[in-house]
Amino acid sequence: MASVARLVESLEAVHLGGIVEDCVVRVKDSVAHIKAMDMTSSVYIQTECPFDNKDDVLGLGNLALLIKYLKSYASANMELTRNDNTLIVKPDNGATLRYLLSQVDLVPTY
């Protein structure tokens, strides 16, 4: 189970109010490293936050939708698992999300 409040804050910062819709999240040693670039390649964003989940690399698209879902459960603990190209998010006492992941090498990063 992971608390996602810090991850949501970081994803919102990367999203830039809709300028950036895709990012790559690399989870390693309980830290999420997030990289993203806007479609014009003029803005590059890199941030990190504590995130207690197993090591993985995730391509996230449609950040607005994911942020909205995660914010509705930001104070809850969640179980995040991966099944091939699907991220499964199960919050305590909430609706399960099956989120289709983007191919990491197709997400623009610097």
Secondary structure, DSSP 8 states (H G I E B T S, - for coil): -EE-HHHHHHHHHHHGGGT---EEEEEETTEEEEEEE-TTS--EEEEEEE--S-SEEEEE--HHHHHHHHHTTTTSEEEEEEETTEEEEEETTS--EEEE-B-GGGS---
